[in-house]
Amino acid sequence: MTWSLLGSSLTSGKTYVRPLGLNEHTFYFDRVFNGTADILWRYLVQETDRAKGTPLFSEDNVKRAWATLKQWYPLFAVHMDDSRGPDAVQFVVSERDVSDYRPGEVNFLSAKSREEVEAYIWVLQRDKPTEDHHLISRLFVFQLDGQPGTYEILIRVAHAVADGISGATVARTFFDVLSSPPTPIPKLEDRLAMAVPSDELNPTRKLSPARQRWRRAIAQSIFLNRRGRCAGGHTIPRTITDKTYRTPSVTGRIGYRFPVLETTAILDTCRAHRVTFGTVIPVISQLAITRMLHRRYLRGDLPEDEWEYRRRQPMHFGGPINLRPYMDPEWQGKGGATEVALAIDYYELTLPFMPAPFGSRRDPSVPRAADGAPPYAALLSRERFFYRGQLCRRQLKAIASSPLVLDIALARQPVYVHRKKTMTLHWLAEKKGEPLPEIPAPPLRDPLPADCVFSAGLSSVGQMSLILPSNYPLPEGHPLSVRTPRPANPHFGAISEAPSTSNSKAPLVPPATSDADALLRIIDETTYLHSRPTEFFLGNGTERGRLGLAVTFDRNTYKTEDVEEYIDECRQATLHYLGGGIVSKGKL
């Protein structure tokens, strides 16, 4: 699945083409399915006093920076060619694509307030999700009225060419180039050699065919076993019909950010217990759902039979894994650790049933807080909280330390392609009033039990400042700058919130630009996703010293007021178990 020369012309220069990898193909179907899973990154930036008189945000300078970004990361300039059918989609890119601009690709606008920008985002995400699908990426620069030197930057991209780590690379590169003199541009052929699908970067491809077959067979067995164990489960109240899977989601998003002092206390408590926030967020999510369900049951809104079922069910969680550290070492050594690409797989982990120490009682002796649910202390002690966090940690460690991570990802991908293809083609058929087509199943069927319900999707990105600094331009020789004439050091910019231990090293922290030398500063950042049908996805990360939680959800499936209740419960649980800086040493 490497790039091949399609042709050359005076107008477009050389044009290259390659098939989509399996993972990219799943997100191709997402995009056709009403723009599902498209990503939008939002940045509030401010010029410093030192930048006065410089044309940082002139049209010419912005377009120069965007062209440089595409020349370094040519996936941002491709288009997806499906003229040969949905099973033979190709990326196509030309020399002109990476240096020129198509209508609507780079946009200069003004806004009276940040709320006006927010409204524009929802026009892009909800009201007109497919009108720009001829463009794989777009840039929007908003000048805020009455705030000279302050801009809102939106970067919208198809998920088929980028993931969460890519977002940091894209923003870091764009702002660094924007605030720096022009630099040499790499050869397109060299950059395309780095922009290959994860399928091609499995180091085991160098093994003999027989050994590769054995590894794939073992990986398939592990995948089947893991998925097959995800039986039962439940989540917050929701509405599901037999058409939900093929009904485009109406995206909702609700978030909360802890103040700096609370963030410090939370992360300090995690370090004291030798866990990361990412390993305890499943427990926090479980407790949030637990209190929501207790509240409904105690006030009589939850039927007895549903309560009895729920309190005996396990709770399943899943989320993305960054595959870059497992890929071909030579590719990593050339800068692959920070490459813009789609390089993710998924994990599943399971927690025991929700804490329900009062069983089916509803009598007045059941303790209730002022909000109508039992207090956290009555549901789960701090010791048990951290015990469950260690359960999550062990499951995640077993997944991440497997020597077959990439092979397991490869086993999963045909299953996901089939699922996304079914959703998309059924939706398109229904729109046309045609019978729903039969989609042939892949040889390896998804073993996920029919009764499986995931409580929530989760994504933890840790300390974003390690890979997305605040001040620009980056210092001379910065290991993550495209202006540095050597590949990015994979040991720099590792996202982490864990302490250093005898078995692990603290991430290397790249040098930072001082406030006195900065021309541009990131003040705030937010990621918006276009949700899938039934999606309930909790993301978290620490940005500019503040820990944030944000739920992306399908408003066809979940009530907004229920999601607001859930995020507030997550906030309360976080503060109860992690906000006091108390180290639990008691017995379980």
C-alpha positions as CSV (number, residue, x, y, z in Angstrom):
1,M,0.0,0.0,0.0
2,T,2.8,2.4,-0.8
3,W,2.5,5.4,-3.1
4,S,2.9,5.0,-6.9
5,L,3.2,7.6,-9.6
6,L,-0.1,8.1,-11.4
7,G,1.1,10.6,-13.9
8,S,2.5,14.1,-14.4
9,S,1.3,17.3,-16.1
10,L,2.3,20.9,-16.5
11,T,-0.7,22.1,-14.3
12,S,-0.6,19.6,-11.5
13,G,3.0,18.3,-11.5
14,K,3.5,14.8,-10.4
15,T,0.4,13.0,-9.0
16,Y,0.7,10.0,-6.6
17,V,-1.9,7.5,-5.5
18,R,-2.2,4.7,-2.9
19,P,-5.0,2.5,-1.6
20,L,-6.4,3.3,1.8
21,G,-5.3,1.0,4.6
22,L,-7.9,-1.0,6.5
23,N,-8.1,1.4,9.4
24,E,-8.3,4.4,7.0
25,H,-11.1,2.6,5.1
26,T,-13.2,2.4,8.3
27,F,-13.0,6.2,8.6
28,Y,-13.8,6.6,4.9
29,F,-17.2,5.0,5.5
30,D,-17.5,7.2,8.6
31,R,-17.1,10.3,6.5
32,V,-19.5,9.2,3.8
33,F,-22.0,8.5,6.6
34,N,-22.9,12.2,7.1
35,G,-19.5,13.3,8.2
36,T,-19.3,11.0,11.2
37,A,-16.0,11.2,13.1
38,D,-14.7,14.3,11.4
39,I,-12.4,16.2,13.8
40,L,-12.3,20.0,14.4
41,W,-9.4,21.5,16.5
42,R,-10.0,25.0,17.9
43,Y,-7.3,27.3,19.2
44,L,-7.6,30.7,20.8
45,V,-4.3,32.5,20.1
46,Q,-2.9,35.9,20.9
47,E,0.0,37.9,19.4
48,T,2.4,39.3,22.0
49,D,3.6,42.9,22.2
50,R,6.8,41.7,20.5
51,A,4.7,40.7,17.4
52,K,3.3,44.2,16.9
53,G,4.1,45.4,13.4
54,T,4.7,41.9,12.1
55,P,2.3,40.4,9.5
56,L,1.7,37.1,11.4
57,F,-1.9,36.8,10.3
58,S,-1.7,38.5,7.0
59,E,-3.3,36.4,4.2
60,D,0.0,35.8,2.5
61,N,1.7,34.6,5.7
62,V,-1.2,32.3,6.8
63,K,-1.3,30.7,3.3
64,R,2.4,30.3,3.4
65,A,2.2,28.5,6.7
66,W,-0.7,26.3,5.6
67,A,1.1,25.3,2.4
68,T,4.2,24.5,4.4
69,L,2.1,22.3,6.7
70,K,0.7,20.4,3.7
71,Q,4.2,20.0,2.2
72,W,5.4,18.4,5.4
73,Y,2.2,16.4,6.0
74,P,0.8,15.7,2.5
75,L,-2.2,13.6,3.8
76,F,-3.7,17.0,4.5
77,A,-3.8,17.7,0.7
78,V,-5.2,14.4,-0.6
79,H,-8.6,13.6,-1.9
80,M,-10.3,10.3,-1.6
81,D,-11.1,8.8,-5.0
82,D,-13.9,6.2,-4.8
83,S,-14.7,6.1,-8.5
84,R,-13.9,2.4,-8.6
85,G,-16.4,1.6,-5.8
86,P,-16.4,1.8,-2.0
87,D,-14.1,-1.2,-1.7
88,A,-11.3,0.3,-3.8
89,V,-10.9,3.8,-2.4
90,Q,-7.6,5.6,-3.0
91,F,-5.8,8.6,-1.7
92,V,-4.7,10.9,-4.6
93,V,-2.3,13.8,-4.2
94,S,-0.3,16.0,-6.6
95,E,2.5,18.5,-6.3
96,R,-0.1,21.3,-6.9
97,D,-2.3,20.0,-4.1
98,V,0.3,20.5,-1.5
99,S,1.3,24.0,-2.5
100,D,-1.9,25.5,-3.8
101,Y,-5.4,26.0,-2.4
102,R,-8.7,24.9,-3.5
103,P,-11.8,27.1,-3.0
104,G,-12.9,27.0,0.6
105,E,-9.7,25.5,1.9
106,V,-8.3,28.6,3.6
107,N,-10.9,31.0,5.1
108,F,-10.5,34.4,6.7
109,L,-13.5,35.6,8.8
110,S,-14.4,37.9,11.6
111,A,-16.5,37.3,14.7
112,K,-18.0,39.5,17.4
113,S,-17.4,37.0,20.1
114,R,-16.2,33.5,20.9
115,E,-19.8,32.4,21.1
116,E,-20.2,33.4,17.5
117,V,-17.3,31.1,16.6
118,E,-18.9,28.3,18.7
119,A,-22.1,28.7,16.7
120,Y,-20.1,28.5,13.4
121,I,-18.5,25.3,14.6
122,W,-21.9,23.7,15.0
123,V,-22.9,24.8,11.6
124,L,-19.9,22.9,10.3
125,Q,-20.5,19.9,12.5
126,R,-24.3,19.5,12.6
127,D,-26.0,21.7,10.0
128,K,-23.7,21.2,7.0
129,P,-21.5,18.2,7.8
130,T,-20.9,17.0,4.2
131,E,-20.9,20.2,2.1
132,D,-17.0,20.3,2.2
133,H,-16.2,16.7,1.7
134,H,-14.3,17.5,-1.5
135,L,-11.7,18.9,0.9
136,I,-9.8,16.6,3.3
137,S,-8.8,19.5,5.5
138,R,-9.8,23.2,6.0
139,L,-8.4,26.2,7.9
140,F,-10.5,29.0,9.4
141,V,-8.9,32.2,10.8
142,F,-11.3,34.4,12.8
143,Q,-10.3,37.9,13.8
144,L,-12.2,38.7,17.0
145,D,-13.8,42.2,16.8
146,G,-12.6,44.6,19.4
147,Q,-9.7,42.4,20.4
148,P,-6.7,43.3,18.3
149,G,-4.1,40.6,18.0
150,T,-6.5,37.8,19.2
151,Y,-7.6,35.1,16.8
152,E,-9.7,31.9,16.8
153,I,-8.1,29.2,14.6
154,L,-10.2,26.3,13.4
155,I,-8.6,23.3,11.7
156,R,-11.1,20.8,10.3
157,V,-10.0,17.4,9.0
158,A,-11.3,14.0,8.0
159,H,-10.4,11.4,10.7
160,A,-9.2,9.1,7.9
161,V,-5.9,11.0,7.7
162,A,-5.4,12.1,11.4
163,D,-5.9,11.2,15.0
164,G,-5.5,12.9,18.4
165,I,-1.7,12.9,18.4
166,S,-1.8,14.3,14.9
167,G,-3.7,17.3,16.2
168,A,-0.9,18.4,18.4
169,T,1.6,18.0,15.5
170,V,-0.5,20.0,13.1
171,A,-1.1,22.9,15.5
172,R,2.5,22.9,16.7
173,T,3.8,22.9,13.1
174,F,1.4,25.5,11.8
175,F,2.0,28.1,14.6
176,D,5.8,27.5,14.5
177,V,5.9,28.1,10.8
178,L,3.5,31.0,11.0
179,S,5.8,32.8,13.4
180,S,9.1,31.9,11.7
181,P,10.9,32.9,8.4
182,P,10.4,30.5,5.5
183,T,12.4,27.3,5.7
184,P,13.4,24.7,3.1
185,I,10.6,22.4,1.9
186,P,11.1,18.7,1.8
187,K,10.7,16.6,-1.3
188,L,7.1,15.3,-1.7
189,E,8.4,11.8,-2.4
190,D,10.3,11.8,1.0
191,R,7.2,12.9,2.9
192,L,4.9,10.4,1.1
193,A,7.2,7.7,2.2
194,M,6.3,8.5,5.8
195,A,2.6,8.8,5.0
196,V,1.8,5.1,4.7
197,P,-0.9,3.1,6.5
198,S,-0.3,1.4,9.8
199,D,-0.8,-1.9,8.1
200,E,2.5,-1.4,6.3
201,L,4.5,-0.5,9.3
202,N,4.3,-3.7,11.3
203,P,7.9,-4.7,12.0
204,T,6.9,-8.4,11.7
205,R,6.5,-7.9,8.0
206,K,10.2,-8.6,7.8
207,L,9.7,-12.1,9.2
208,S,9.2,-15.1,7.1
209,P,5.7,-15.7,5.6
210,A,5.2,-18.7,7.9
211,R,6.0,-16.8,11.1
212,Q,3.8,-14.0,10.0
213,R,0.9,-16.4,9.5
214,W,1.4,-17.9,13.0
215,R,1.5,-14.4,14.5
216,R,-1.7,-13.4,12.7
217,A,-3.4,-16.6,13.8
218,I,-2.5,-16.1,17.5
219,A,-3.5,-12.4,17.2
220,Q,-6.9,-13.4,15.8
221,S,-7.4,-15.8,18.7
222,I,-6.6,-13.1,21.3
223,F,-8.9,-10.7,19.5
224,L,-11.8,-13.2,19.5
225,N,-11.2,-14.0,23.1
226,R,-11.1,-10.4,24.3
227,R,-14.2,-9.4,22.4
228,G,-16.1,-12.5,23.3
229,R,-15.6,-11.7,27.0
230,C,-17.5,-8.4,26.7
231,A,-20.9,-9.8,27.6
232,G,-23.6,-7.9,29.3
233,G,-23.0,-4.4,30.6
234,H,-25.0,-1.1,30.8
235,T,-24.7,2.6,30.6
236,I,-26.7,5.8,31.4
237,P,-30.3,5.7,30.3
238,R,-30.7,5.9,26.5
239,T,-33.1,5.3,23.6
240,I,-32.2,2.7,21.0
241,T,-34.3,1.5,18.1
242,D,-33.7,-0.9,15.3
243,K,-32.9,2.1,13.1
244,T,-30.4,3.8,15.4
245,Y,-27.3,2.2,13.9
246,R,-28.2,3.7,10.5
247,T,-29.5,7.1,11.8
248,P,-26.9,9.9,11.6
249,S,-26.0,11.2,15.0
250,V,-26.8,14.7,16.2
251,T,-23.6,15.6,17.9
252,G,-23.7,17.0,21.4
253,R,-20.7,18.1,23.5
254,I,-20.5,19.0,27.2
255,G,-17.3,19.7,29.1
256,Y,-15.8,20.9,32.3
257,R,-12.3,22.1,33.3
258,F,-10.9,22.0,36.8
259,P,-9.1,25.1,38.1
260,V,-5.3,25.0,38.2
261,L,-5.1,24.4,42.0
262,E,-7.6,21.5,41.8
263,T,-5.8,20.0,38.8
264,T,-2.5,20.1,40.7
265,A,-4.1,18.4,43.7
266,I,-5.7,15.7,41.5
267,L,-2.5,14.8,39.7
268,D,-0.5,14.9,42.9
269,T,-2.9,12.3,44.4
270,C,-2.5,10.1,41.3
271,R,1.3,10.3,41.6
272,A,1.1,9.4,45.3
273,H,-0.9,6.3,44.4
274,R,1.4,5.5,41.4
275,V,-1.5,5.6,38.9
276,T,-2.4,8.0,36.1
277,F,-5.6,9.8,35.7
278,G,-6.2,7.7,32.6
279,T,-6.2,4.5,34.6
280,V,-8.7,5.7,37.2
281,I,-11.1,7.5,34.8
282,P,-13.0,4.3,34.1
283,V,-13.7,4.0,37.9
284,I,-14.7,7.7,38.0
285,S,-17.1,7.1,35.0
286,Q,-18.5,4.0,36.7
287,L,-19.2,5.9,39.9
288,A,-20.8,8.7,38.0
289,I,-23.2,6.2,36.3
290,T,-23.7,4.4,39.7
291,R,-25.0,7.6,41.5
292,M,-27.2,8.5,38.5
293,L,-28.9,5.1,38.6
294,H,-29.2,5.1,42.4
295,R,-30.8,8.5,42.3
296,R,-33.4,7.3,39.7
297,Y,-34.1,4.0,41.6
298,L,-34.5,5.7,45.0
299,R,-37.0,8.2,43.7
300,G,-38.9,5.4,41.8
301,D,-38.0,6.3,38.2
302,L,-36.1,3.0,37.6
303,P,-38.3,-0.2,37.5
304,E,-37.4,-2.9,40.0
305,D,-36.5,-5.5,37.3
306,E,-34.2,-3.0,35.5
307,W,-32.4,-2.2,38.7
308,E,-31.9,-5.9,39.6
309,Y,-30.5,-6.5,36.1
310,R,-28.2,-3.5,36.2
311,R,-26.7,-4.0,39.6
312,R,-25.5,-7.5,38.6
313,Q,-23.9,-6.5,35.3
314,P,-20.2,-5.8,34.7
315,M,-19.3,-2.4,33.1
316,H,-17.2,-2.3,29.9
317,F,-15.1,0.6,28.7
318,G,-13.1,1.1,25.5
319,G,-10.9,3.7,23.9
320,P,-8.1,4.4,21.4
321,I,-4.5,3.2,21.6
322,N,-1.7,5.1,19.9
323,L,0.1,2.6,17.6
324,R,3.1,4.7,16.8
325,P,5.4,3.3,19.5
326,Y,4.9,-0.3,18.0
327,M,5.6,0.6,14.4
328,D,8.6,0.0,12.3
329,P,11.7,1.4,14.2
330,E,13.2,2.8,11.1
331,W,10.0,4.8,10.4
332,Q,10.0,6.0,14.0
333,G,13.6,7.0,13.8
334,K,12.7,9.3,10.8
335,G,10.1,11.1,12.9
336,G,7.2,8.7,12.8
337,A,6.5,9.2,16.5
338,T,5.0,12.6,15.7
339,E,3.8,11.9,12.2
340,V,0.4,13.1,11.0
341,A,-1.5,9.9,10.3
342,L,-4.2,7.6,11.5
343,A,-2.4,5.3,13.8
344,I,-4.8,4.0,16.4
345,D,-6.4,0.7,17.6
346,Y,-8.8,0.2,20.4
347,Y,-8.8,-1.4,23.8
348,E,-11.6,-2.9,25.9
349,L,-11.5,-3.2,29.7
350,T,-14.1,-4.4,32.2
351,L,-14.9,-3.4,35.8
352,P,-17.0,-5.5,38.2
353,F,-20.6,-4.6,38.8
354,M,-21.4,-1.1,40.1
355,P,-21.1,-0.5,43.8
356,A,-24.6,-1.2,45.2
357,P,-24.1,-1.9,48.9
358,F,-27.8,-1.3,49.8
359,G,-29.1,-3.9,47.3
360,S,-32.8,-3.3,46.4
361,R,-33.6,-1.3,49.5
362,R,-35.4,2.0,49.2
363,D,-36.2,2.6,52.8
364,P,-35.2,5.9,54.6
365,S,-32.2,4.2,56.2
366,V,-30.4,4.2,52.9
367,P,-28.1,7.3,53.1
368,R,-28.8,10.1,50.7
369,A,-26.9,13.2,49.9
370,A,-28.8,16.4,49.3
371,D,-29.0,15.5,45.5
372,G,-30.9,12.3,46.3
373,A,-28.2,9.7,45.7
374,P,-26.0,7.9,48.3
375,P,-22.7,9.8,48.9
376,Y,-19.6,8.5,47.3
377,A,-18.2,7.5,50.7
378,A,-21.2,5.2,51.2
379,L,-20.8,3.5,47.8
380,L,-17.0,2.9,47.5
381,S,-14.1,3.6,49.9
382,R,-11.0,5.3,48.7
383,E,-9.1,2.1,49.2
384,R,-11.6,0.2,46.9
385,F,-11.5,3.1,44.5
386,F,-7.7,2.8,44.0
387,Y,-8.0,-1.0,44.0
388,R,-10.4,-0.8,41.0
389,G,-8.0,1.7,39.4
390,Q,-5.3,-0.9,39.7
391,L,-7.6,-3.4,38.0
392,C,-7.8,-1.0,35.1
393,R,-4.1,-0.4,35.1
394,R,-3.3,-4.2,34.9
395,Q,-5.7,-4.7,32.0
396,L,-4.3,-1.7,30.1
397,K,-0.8,-2.8,30.8
398,A,-1.5,-6.3,29.5
399,I,-2.9,-4.8,26.3
400,A,-0.1,-2.3,25.8
401,S,2.7,-4.7,26.5
402,S,1.6,-7.4,24.2
403,P,4.1,-8.2,21.4
404,L,1.2,-8.7,19.1
405,V,-0.4,-5.2,19.4
406,L,-0.2,-4.4,15.7
407,D,-1.3,-8.0,14.7
408,I,-4.3,-7.7,17.0
409,A,-5.2,-4.3,15.4
410,L,-5.0,-5.9,12.0
411,A,-7.4,-8.7,13.1
412,R,-9.9,-6.1,14.3
413,Q,-9.9,-3.9,11.2
414,P,-11.8,-6.0,8.7
415,V,-14.6,-6.4,11.3
416,Y,-14.8,-2.6,11.7
417,V,-14.7,-2.0,8.0
418,H,-17.7,-4.4,7.6
419,R,-19.6,-2.7,10.4
420,K,-19.0,0.9,9.0
421,K,-19.8,-0.2,5.5
422,T,-23.1,-1.8,6.6
423,M,-24.1,1.4,8.5
424,T,-23.2,3.6,5.6
425,L,-24.8,1.6,2.7
426,H,-28.0,1.0,4.8
427,W,-28.3,4.7,5.5
428,L,-27.8,5.6,1.8
429,A,-30.3,2.9,0.7
430,E,-32.9,4.2,3.1
431,K,-32.4,7.8,1.9
432,K,-33.2,6.5,-1.6
433,G,-36.2,4.4,-0.5
434,E,-34.4,1.2,-1.6
435,P,-34.2,-2.1,0.2
436,L,-31.3,-2.5,2.6
437,P,-28.5,-4.3,0.8
438,E,-26.9,-7.5,2.1
439,I,-23.3,-6.8,3.0
440,P,-21.1,-10.0,2.9
441,A,-19.5,-10.6,6.2
442,P,-15.7,-11.0,6.5
443,P,-14.3,-14.4,7.2
444,L,-13.5,-13.3,10.8
445,R,-16.8,-12.2,12.3
446,D,-17.1,-9.9,15.3
447,P,-17.5,-12.1,18.3
448,L,-18.9,-9.3,20.4
449,P,-21.9,-10.8,22.3
450,A,-25.3,-9.4,21.2
451,D,-26.1,-8.2,24.8
452,C,-22.8,-6.3,25.1
453,V,-23.2,-2.6,26.1
454,F,-20.2,-0.4,26.6
455,S,-20.7,2.0,29.5
456,A,-18.6,4.7,27.8
457,G,-15.8,5.3,25.4
458,L,-12.7,6.9,27.0
459,S,-9.7,8.8,25.8
460,S,-6.9,10.1,28.0
461,V,-4.2,12.3,26.4
462,G,-2.3,13.3,29.6
463,Q,-0.1,16.5,29.6
464,M,-0.7,18.1,26.3
465,S,1.9,20.8,26.9
466,L,4.7,18.3,26.3
467,I,3.8,18.0,22.6
468,L,1.9,21.3,22.1
469,P,3.8,24.2,23.8
470,S,2.1,27.5,24.4
471,N,4.7,30.0,23.0
472,Y,5.9,30.3,19.3
473,P,8.1,30.3,17.4
474,L,9.8,27.2,19.0
475,P,13.4,27.7,20.1
476,E,16.2,27.0,17.6
477,G,16.9,23.3,17.4
478,H,13.7,22.2,19.1
479,P,13.4,18.4,18.7
480,L,9.8,18.6,17.5
481,S,10.1,21.5,15.1
482,V,10.1,20.9,11.3
483,R,12.7,23.7,11.1
484,T,15.2,21.4,12.9
485,P,17.2,19.6,10.2
486,R,16.9,16.1,11.8
487,P,14.0,13.7,12.5
488,A,11.9,14.3,15.6
489,N,13.4,12.4,18.6
490,P,10.7,9.8,19.5
491,H,11.7,10.2,23.2
492,F,10.7,13.8,23.3
493,G,7.1,14.9,23.6
494,A,5.9,11.6,25.1
495,I,2.5,12.4,26.7
496,S,2.5,11.2,30.3
497,E,1.1,12.1,33.7
498,A,2.8,9.2,35.5
499,P,5.7,9.7,37.9
500,S,9.1,8.2,37.1
501,T,9.7,4.9,38.8
502,S,12.5,2.3,38.8
503,N,10.9,0.7,35.8
504,S,10.1,3.8,33.7
505,K,11.6,7.1,32.8
506,A,9.9,10.4,33.0
507,P,9.2,11.9,29.6
508,L,11.8,14.2,28.2
509,V,10.5,17.8,28.2
510,P,11.5,19.8,25.1
511,P,12.8,23.3,25.6
512,A,10.3,26.1,25.7
513,T,10.2,29.6,24.2
514,S,10.3,32.2,26.9
515,D,7.5,34.8,27.2
516,A,10.0,37.5,26.3
517,D,10.9,35.8,23.0
518,A,7.4,34.7,22.0
519,L,5.5,36.3,19.1
520,L,2.4,34.1,19.5
521,R,0.8,32.3,22.4
522,I,-1.9,29.7,22.6
523,I,-4.5,30.7,25.2
524,D,-7.0,27.9,24.9
525,E,-7.7,24.8,22.9
526,T,-10.6,22.4,22.3
527,T,-11.3,19.4,20.2
528,Y,-14.7,18.7,18.6
529,L,-15.7,15.3,17.2
530,H,-18.6,14.4,15.0
531,S,-20.2,11.6,17.0
532,R,-21.3,8.2,15.8
533,P,-24.8,6.7,16.4
534,T,-25.1,5.8,20.1
535,E,-21.7,7.3,20.9
536,F,-21.0,8.3,24.5
537,F,-17.3,9.3,24.6
538,L,-15.5,10.9,27.6
539,G,-12.2,12.5,26.8
540,N,-9.8,14.0,29.2
541,G,-6.4,15.8,29.2
542,T,-4.4,18.5,30.9
543,E,-4.1,21.7,28.8
544,R,-2.4,24.9,30.0
545,G,-2.3,23.5,33.6
546,R,-6.0,22.6,33.7
547,L,-7.5,19.1,33.7
548,G,-10.5,18.9,31.4
549,L,-13.3,16.5,30.9
550,A,-15.5,16.5,27.8
551,V,-18.3,14.2,26.6
552,T,-19.2,13.8,23.0
553,F,-22.5,12.1,22.5
554,D,-25.4,11.3,20.2
555,R,-28.3,13.5,21.0
556,N,-30.6,11.0,19.3
557,T,-29.7,8.4,21.9
558,Y,-29.0,10.4,25.1
559,K,-30.7,13.3,26.8
560,T,-28.6,16.4,27.2
561,E,-29.7,16.8,30.8
562,D,-28.6,13.2,31.6
563,V,-25.1,13.9,30.1
564,E,-24.9,17.1,32.1
565,E,-25.7,15.1,35.2
566,Y,-23.1,12.6,34.3
567,I,-20.3,15.1,33.7
568,D,-21.1,16.8,37.0
569,E,-21.0,13.4,38.8
570,C,-17.5,12.8,37.2
571,R,-16.4,16.1,38.5
572,Q,-17.7,15.3,42.0
573,A,-16.1,11.8,42.0
574,T,-12.8,13.2,40.9
575,L,-12.7,15.8,43.7
576,H,-13.9,13.3,46.3
577,Y,-11.3,10.6,45.6
578,L,-8.4,12.7,44.1
579,G,-8.9,16.3,45.1
580,G,-7.8,16.1,48.7
581,G,-4.3,14.8,48.2
582,I,-4.9,12.1,50.7
583,V,-2.8,8.9,50.3
584,S,-5.0,5.9,51.2
585,K,-3.1,3.2,53.2
586,G,-6.0,1.4,54.7
587,K,-6.9,-2.2,54.1
588,L,-9.2,-3.2,51.4
